[in-house]
């Protein structure tokens, strides 16, 4: 199964504020907010939704195809991803703009305030899926993750036109696009990924009910943070998969990306959807415990021990044959 992941490729500048953002907000002055938070820590990490997802898939033994747009400052990042099993041949390099930047500050309650500079990502709308499918010998699934909105729409439309199954992951871009565009991003998706808030926003913007959405997608996966994940299909009873306990959340950045990567890796292995969510939850736990979405280390034995402790020996036995040594 060949999976292409379209979306953002960025450098993350992650800062920590020793306090609570909400303590600095004056309720009757919210129409004129002017705040500066003195951060105690700054780390610069490789990131971007598509790159994070591809990195984790590579760690799990897949060879995902990364599709996105970067600047000419991407050389070191490209080498890193290639060393971890990612096919970067379909990454477009801009001649004019820098690779995107994500600047994020996290407070003591794990609330985040972030700014995303698109940079070269705006040129992702020029990327066509067809030649990538030709180069790789065909694509079995395209994940359309947060990116330049025009690129997301183009990729979704092209997948429908070419009959290539796609997974919709509109996530952060739901706040940017209108209802008609959200319908274009979601309609016909084999998989739809959102968190709880995004699920409600998706329904509000499209004007579709929960049942309407389920009638238009194959599988709807809703991540619930510390409560795990919910899997729904039209005409079937929903399945809740509890989360993996994380005692010390170091940085939530990239946790959702890791879940998606783990979930789709297990789909690639041919495992049931419940097992896919379990793999996603375990990988997400590793990321939450680490500063940076690509800085964690997984060992096969450690992964299986953690899986067994939460989901039992049967789950571990079914997943173990697919994990790389």
C-alpha positions as CSV (number, residue, x, y, z in Angstrom):
1,X,0.0,0.0,0.0
2,X,1.5,3.3,-1.1
3,X,0.5,6.3,0.9
4,X,1.2,9.9,-0.1
5,X,0.9,12.6,2.6
6,X,0.2,16.2,1.4
7,X,0.5,19.1,3.7
8,X,2.7,21.6,5.5
9,X,6.5,21.2,5.9
10,X,7.8,23.7,8.5
11,X,10.3,24.5,11.2
12,X,8.8,24.8,14.6
13,X,10.0,27.4,17.1
14,X,8.5,26.2,20.4
15,X,8.5,28.4,23.5
16,X,7.4,27.9,27.1
17,X,5.6,30.5,29.2
18,X,5.8,29.9,33.0
19,X,2.3,30.9,33.8
20,X,-1.3,30.9,32.4
21,X,-2.4,32.9,29.4
22,X,-5.8,33.3,31.0
23,X,-4.4,35.1,34.0
24,X,-3.1,37.9,31.7
25,X,-6.5,38.6,30.0
26,X,-8.6,41.4,31.2
27,X,-12.3,40.5,30.4
28,X,-13.5,44.0,29.6
29,X,-10.4,44.8,27.4
30,X,-10.5,41.8,25.0
31,X,-11.4,44.1,22.1
32,X,-7.9,45.6,22.4
33,X,-5.5,42.8,23.4
34,X,-1.8,43.8,23.4
35,X,0.3,41.2,25.3
36,X,3.9,40.0,25.3
37,X,4.8,36.8,27.1
38,X,8.4,36.3,28.3
39,X,9.3,32.8,27.5
40,X,11.8,30.8,29.5
41,X,12.7,28.2,26.9
42,X,13.0,28.1,23.1
43,X,13.7,25.0,21.0
44,X,13.8,24.9,17.3
45,X,12.5,21.7,15.8
46,X,11.6,20.1,12.5
47,X,7.9,20.1,12.0
48,X,4.9,20.7,9.7
49,X,1.9,18.4,9.7
50,X,2.8,16.3,6.6
51,X,6.5,16.0,7.5
52,X,5.6,14.9,11.1
53,X,3.2,12.3,9.8
54,X,5.7,11.0,7.3
55,X,8.5,10.9,9.9
56,X,6.4,8.7,12.2
57,X,5.3,6.4,9.3
58,X,9.0,6.0,8.4
59,X,9.8,5.1,12.1
60,X,7.1,2.5,11.9
61,X,8.7,0.9,8.8
62,X,6.7,2.5,6.0
63,X,8.0,4.4,3.0
64,X,5.5,7.3,2.8
65,X,5.6,9.9,0.0
66,X,5.9,13.4,1.3
67,X,4.1,16.0,-0.9
68,X,4.5,19.7,-0.1
69,X,6.4,22.9,-0.9
70,X,9.6,24.2,0.8
71,X,12.3,26.8,0.4
72,X,16.0,26.2,-0.7
73,X,16.8,25.9,3.1
74,X,15.3,22.4,3.1
75,X,18.5,20.4,2.4
76,X,19.3,19.3,6.0
77,X,15.7,18.6,6.7
78,X,15.4,16.5,3.5
79,X,18.4,14.4,4.6
80,X,16.9,13.8,8.0
81,X,13.6,12.6,6.6
82,X,15.3,10.4,4.0
83,X,17.3,8.7,6.8
84,X,14.0,7.9,8.5
85,X,12.4,6.3,5.5
86,X,10.5,9.1,3.8
87,X,10.3,9.5,0.1
88,X,11.0,13.3,-0.5
89,X,11.2,13.2,-4.3
90,X,7.8,14.9,-4.8
91,X,8.6,17.9,-2.6
92,X,8.5,21.1,-4.5
93,X,11.4,23.6,-3.8
94,X,10.5,27.3,-4.2
95,X,12.9,29.7,-5.8
96,X,11.6,32.7,-3.9
97,X,10.3,31.8,-0.4
98,X,11.6,30.2,2.8
99,X,10.3,27.0,4.2
100,X,7.2,27.7,6.4
101,X,7.7,28.6,10.1
102,X,5.5,27.7,13.1
103,X,6.0,29.8,16.2
104,X,4.2,28.5,19.2
105,X,4.1,29.4,22.9
106,X,2.7,26.9,25.5
107,X,1.7,27.9,29.0
108,X,1.5,25.8,32.2
109,X,-2.0,24.5,31.4
110,X,-0.8,23.3,28.0
111,X,-2.8,26.1,26.2
112,X,-1.1,27.4,23.1
113,X,-0.8,30.7,21.2
114,X,0.7,30.2,17.8
115,X,1.5,32.0,14.5
116,X,2.1,30.2,11.2
117,X,4.1,31.8,8.4
118,X,3.2,30.0,5.2
119,X,6.2,31.0,3.1
120,X,6.9,28.4,0.4
121,X,3.8,26.5,1.4
122,X,1.7,28.9,-0.7
123,X,3.2,27.2,-3.8
124,X,1.8,23.8,-2.9
125,X,-1.3,24.7,-4.9
126,X,0.9,24.1,-8.0
127,X,1.5,20.4,-7.2
128,X,-0.4,17.8,-9.2
129,X,-1.0,14.4,-7.7
130,X,-1.1,12.5,-11.1
131,X,2.6,12.7,-11.9
132,X,3.4,11.5,-8.3
133,X,1.2,8.5,-8.8
134,X,2.9,7.8,-12.1
135,X,6.4,8.1,-10.5
136,X,5.6,5.8,-7.6
137,X,3.7,3.2,-9.6
138,X,0.3,4.2,-8.2
139,X,-1.1,5.6,-4.9
140,X,-3.4,3.6,-2.7
141,X,-4.2,6.5,-0.4
142,X,-3.6,10.3,-0.3
143,X,-3.8,12.1,3.1
144,X,-4.8,15.7,2.5
145,X,-3.6,17.4,5.7
146,X,-3.4,21.1,6.6
147,X,-1.7,23.0,3.9
148,X,-2.2,26.0,1.7
149,X,-6.1,26.0,1.4
150,X,-6.0,26.1,-2.4
151,X,-3.6,23.1,-2.4
152,X,-5.9,21.1,-0.1
153,X,-8.9,21.8,-2.4
154,X,-6.9,20.9,-5.5
155,X,-5.6,17.6,-4.0
156,X,-9.1,16.6,-2.8
157,X,-10.7,17.4,-6.2
158,X,-8.0,15.6,-8.1
159,X,-8.2,12.5,-5.9
160,X,-12.0,12.3,-6.6
161,X,-11.5,12.9,-10.3
162,X,-8.8,10.2,-10.6
163,X,-10.5,7.7,-8.3
164,X,-7.7,7.7,-5.8
165,X,-8.9,7.1,-2.2
166,X,-8.1,10.0,0.1
167,X,-8.2,10.8,3.8
168,X,-9.4,14.3,4.8
169,X,-7.5,16.0,7.7
170,X,-8.6,19.7,7.5
171,X,-7.7,20.4,11.1
172,X,-6.4,23.9,11.7
173,X,-7.6,25.1,8.2
174,X,-11.2,24.6,9.1
175,X,-11.1,28.1,10.7
176,X,-9.8,29.6,7.4
177,X,-12.1,28.1,4.8
178,X,-15.9,28.6,4.2
179,X,-18.6,26.0,4.2
180,X,-18.6,25.1,0.5
181,X,-14.8,24.5,0.6
182,X,-15.2,22.4,3.8
183,X,-17.7,20.3,1.9
184,X,-15.2,19.9,-1.0
185,X,-12.5,18.8,1.5
186,X,-14.7,16.2,3.2
187,X,-17.1,14.8,0.6
188,X,-16.1,11.3,-0.5
189,X,-13.1,10.9,1.9
190,X,-12.2,7.3,2.8
191,X,-11.2,8.6,6.2
192,X,-12.0,11.9,8.0
193,X,-9.8,13.0,10.9
194,X,-10.8,15.8,13.4
195,X,-10.7,16.5,17.0
196,X,-13.8,17.2,19.1
197,X,-13.9,20.9,18.4
198,X,-13.1,20.5,14.7
199,X,-15.9,17.9,14.4
200,X,-18.4,20.5,15.6
201,X,-16.9,23.2,13.5
202,X,-17.0,20.9,10.4
203,X,-20.7,20.3,11.0
204,X,-21.5,23.9,11.6
205,X,-19.7,25.1,8.5
206,X,-21.0,22.5,6.1
207,X,-24.5,22.6,7.5
208,X,-24.4,18.8,7.7
209,X,-25.5,16.7,10.7
210,X,-23.3,14.0,12.2
211,X,-25.3,11.5,10.2
212,X,-24.9,13.6,7.0
213,X,-21.1,13.6,7.4
214,X,-21.1,9.8,8.0
215,X,-23.0,9.3,4.8
216,X,-20.3,11.1,2.9
217,X,-17.2,9.5,4.3
218,X,-16.0,6.0,4.8
219,X,-14.7,6.2,8.4
220,X,-14.8,9.2,10.8
221,X,-12.1,9.3,13.4
222,X,-12.4,11.9,16.2
223,X,-9.5,12.4,18.6
224,X,-10.6,13.1,22.1
225,X,-7.3,14.1,23.8
226,X,-6.8,12.4,27.1
227,X,-10.1,10.4,26.5
228,X,-8.7,8.6,23.4
229,X,-10.4,8.4,20.1
230,X,-13.8,7.6,18.6
231,X,-14.3,5.6,15.4
232,X,-17.7,5.9,13.5
233,X,-19.1,4.5,10.3
234,X,-22.5,4.9,8.8
235,X,-25.0,2.2,10.0
236,X,-22.6,0.9,12.6
237,X,-22.2,1.4,16.3
238,X,-19.4,3.7,17.2
239,X,-16.2,2.4,18.9
240,X,-14.4,4.3,21.6
241,X,-10.7,3.5,22.0
242,X,-9.2,4.8,25.3
243,X,-6.0,6.8,25.4
244,X,-2.6,5.8,26.6
245,X,-1.8,7.5,29.9
246,X,0.8,10.2,29.8
247,X,1.9,11.3,33.3
248,X,4.0,14.2,32.1
249,X,3.0,16.1,29.0
250,X,6.1,18.0,27.9
251,X,4.7,19.5,24.7
252,X,1.4,18.6,22.9
253,X,2.7,19.8,19.5
254,X,2.5,17.0,17.0
255,X,0.4,14.6,19.1
256,X,-2.4,14.6,16.6
257,X,0.0,14.1,13.7
258,X,1.5,11.1,15.4
259,X,-2.0,9.6,16.0
260,X,-2.8,9.9,12.3
261,X,0.5,8.4,11.3
262,X,0.1,5.4,13.6
263,X,-3.5,4.9,12.6
264,X,-2.8,4.9,8.8
265,X,0.3,2.7,9.3
266,X,-1.9,0.1,10.9
267,X,-4.4,0.5,8.1
268,X,-1.4,-0.2,5.7
269,X,-0.7,-3.3,7.7
270,X,-4.2,-4.5,7.2
271,X,-5.2,-4.3,10.8
272,X,-8.8,-3.6,12.1
273,X,-9.7,0.0,12.8
274,X,-9.7,-0.5,16.6
275,X,-6.1,-1.7,16.4
276,X,-5.2,1.2,14.2
277,X,-6.5,3.6,16.8
278,X,-4.5,1.8,19.5
279,X,-1.3,2.1,17.5
280,X,-2.1,5.8,17.0
281,X,-2.7,6.4,20.7
282,X,0.6,4.7,21.7
283,X,2.7,6.7,19.2
284,X,1.0,9.9,20.2
285,X,1.9,9.3,23.8
286,X,5.6,9.2,22.8
287,X,5.3,12.6,21.1
288,X,3.5,14.2,24.0
289,X,6.3,13.2,26.3
290,X,8.9,14.9,24.1
291,X,9.8,18.4,23.2
292,X,9.3,18.4,19.4
293,X,7.2,16.3,17.1
294,X,10.2,14.3,15.6
295,X,12.5,14.0,18.6
296,X,11.2,10.9,20.3
297,X,12.7,7.4,20.1
298,X,10.7,4.2,19.9
299,X,12.0,0.7,20.7
300,X,10.1,-2.3,19.6
301,X,10.0,-3.9,23.0
302,X,9.1,-0.7,24.7
303,X,6.3,0.0,22.3
304,X,4.9,-3.5,22.8
305,X,5.1,-3.3,26.6
306,X,3.2,0.0,26.5
307,X,0.6,-1.4,24.2
308,X,0.2,-4.5,26.3
309,X,-0.2,-2.5,29.5
310,X,-3.2,-0.5,28.0
311,X,-4.8,-2.8,25.4
312,X,-3.8,-6.3,26.5
313,X,-1.7,-9.1,25.2
314,X,-4.0,-10.0,22.3
315,X,-3.6,-6.5,20.8
316,X,0.2,-6.7,21.2
317,X,0.3,-10.1,19.6
318,X,-1.7,-8.9,16.6
319,X,0.3,-5.7,16.1
320,X,3.8,-7.1,16.9
321,X,4.5,-8.9,13.5
322,X,4.2,-5.6,11.7
323,X,6.6,-3.5,13.8
324,X,10.1,-3.0,12.5
325,X,13.0,-4.4,14.5
